Amino acid sequence: DFEEYMFHLGVDVDPDSVVELPEGHRPVFDHYSLLQGREILQNAKYASIGHNIRLMHHLRDETSLNKMLESARDLGDLSGLRGYIEVLEEYHPYLTQKQKLIVIKFLYEQLIMPEEDIRKQCAALLGVIIGT
């Protein structure tokens, strides 16, 4: 899937290839409203891969993780906070030890939230991170 995504972006993934892209080459982005059948699924997959790459870029180091968590702290919307916590649930295995400590501190702060489901979700994730 990733190789297909790279082809879609116009990247030659063959290391033996000597083909150079013309200057000013830009990847082709399809208009989703004009797609049909398999193209819809293919482009949804490409959008998902691109989203995951951008998200992993936000989790690349302590500074960027702190920025992301700071924006989560500033949210007034609890569903947005739930989204951030779900991202941490999904990606915590890929974090460094320092990043995990930052996440633990963030989750601990969320234990005072008035919403019970957020407290339970944070407590469960705290247990998983500490346990692993």
BELBELLIN-V406006 format. One record per residue. N is the residue number from 1. RES is the residue in one small letter. SS is DSSP state (h for helix, s for strand, l for the rest). BURIAL is b if it has 9 or more other C-alpha atoms within 8 Angstrom, else e. Layout:
n->(N & N)
res->(RES & RES)
ss->(SS & SS)
burial->(BURIAL & BURIAL)
This chain:
n->(1 & 2 & 3 & 4 & 5 & 6 & 7 & 8 & 9 & 10 & 11 & 12 & 13 & 14 & 15 & 16 & 17 & 18 & 19 & 20 & 21 & 22 & 23 & 24 & 25 & 26 & 27 & 28 & 29 & 30 & 31 & 32 & 33 & 34 & 35 & 36 & 37 & 38 & 39 & 40 & 41 & 42 & 43 & 44 & 45 & 46 & 47 & 48 & 49 & 50 & 51 & 52 & 53 & 54 & 55 & 56 & 57 & 58 & 59 & 60 & 61 & 62 & 63 & 64 & 65 & 66 & 67 & 68 & 69 & 70 & 71 & 72 & 73 & 74 & 75 & 76 & 77 & 78 & 79 & 80 & 81 & 82 & 83 & 84 & 85 & 86 & 87 & 88 & 89 & 90 & 91 & 92 & 93 & 94 & 95 & 96 & 97 & 98 & 99 & 100 & 101 & 102 & 103 & 104 & 105 & 106 & 107 & 108 & 109 & 110 & 111 & 112 & 113 & 114 & 115 & 116 & 117 & 118 & 119 & 120 & 121 & 122 & 123 & 124 & 125 & 126 & 127 & 128 & 129 & 130 & 131 & 132)
res->(d & f & e & e & y & m & f & h & l & g & v & d & v & d & p & d & s & v & v & e & l & p & e & g & h & r & p & v & f & d & h & y & s & l & l & q & g & r & e & i & l & q & n & a & k & y & a & s & i & g & h & n & i & r & l & m & h & h & l & r & d & e & t & s & l & n & k & m & l & e & s & a & r & d & l & g & d & l & s & g & l & r & g & y & i & e & v & l & e & e & y & h & p & y & l & t & q & k & q & k & l & i & v & i & k & f & l & y & e & q & l & i & m & p & e & e & d & i & r & k & q & c & a & a & l & l & g & v & i & i & g & t)
ss->(l & h & h & h & h & h & h & h & h & l & l & l & l & l & l & l & l & l & l & l & l & l & l & l & l & l & l & l & l & l & l & h & h & h & l & l & l & h & h & h & h & h & h & h & h & h & h & h & h & h & h & h & h & h & h & h & h & h & l & l & l & h & h & h & h & h & h & h & h & h & h & h & h & l & l & l & l & h & h & h & h & h & h & h & h & h & h & h & h & h & h & h & h & h & l & l & h & h & h & h & h & h & h & h & h & h & h & h & h & h & l & l & l & l & l & h & h & h & h & h & h & h & h & h & h & h & h & h & h & h & h & l)
burial->(e & e & e & e & b & b & b & b & b & b & e & b & e & e & e & e & e & e & e & e & e & e & e & e & e & e & e & e & e & e & e & e & e & e & b & e & e & e & e & b & e & e & b & e & e & b & e & e & b & e & e & e & e & e & e & e & e & b & b & e & e & b & e & b & b & b & e & b & b & e & e & b & e & e & b & e & e & e & e & b & b & b & e & b & b & e & e & b & e & e & e & b & e & e & b & e & e & e & b & b & e & b & b & b & e & b & b & b & e & b & b & e & e & e & e & e & e & b & b & e & b & b & b & e & b & b & e & e & b & e & e & e)
